[in-house]
């Protein structure tokens, strides 16, 4: 039972940071795509 509670708390903690992590990855991908588009027109 203790292990299950620990696992649950880990996932609730991770879920809180997962949103910001996904946003960072999305911003990174958009930045890379914009960079490729800008440099391809230079």
N, C-alpha and C positions, 0 to 999 in steps of 0.2 A: 504493500500500500504506500509506503514511504517513497519508493522509487517512482511510482505512478504520479504522485503529487509533485515530485521534483521535476519529472518530465513535463508535466502540465505547466508548472511555473516557468520552465525554460521556454516552452512554446509561446506562452503569453508574453514573456519578455521579448522574445525574438520577433513576434508579430508586430510589436510596437515599433521596432527599428526596421522591419522589412519594408514598410511603406516608404520611409525616407531613402532606404537603400535602392529600391526600385526607381524612385524619382531621380536619384543620382545617376543610375545606369541609363535612364531615358534621356536625361540632359546630356550625358556623355555621347550617346549614340547620335542625338540630334546635332551636337557640336561637330562630330566627326563627319557626318553627312554634309553639313553646311560647309565645312572646311574643304571637302572634296569638290563640292559644287563650285565654291569660290575659286579654288586653285585651278580647276579645269577651264574656267573662263579667262584666267589671266594669261 
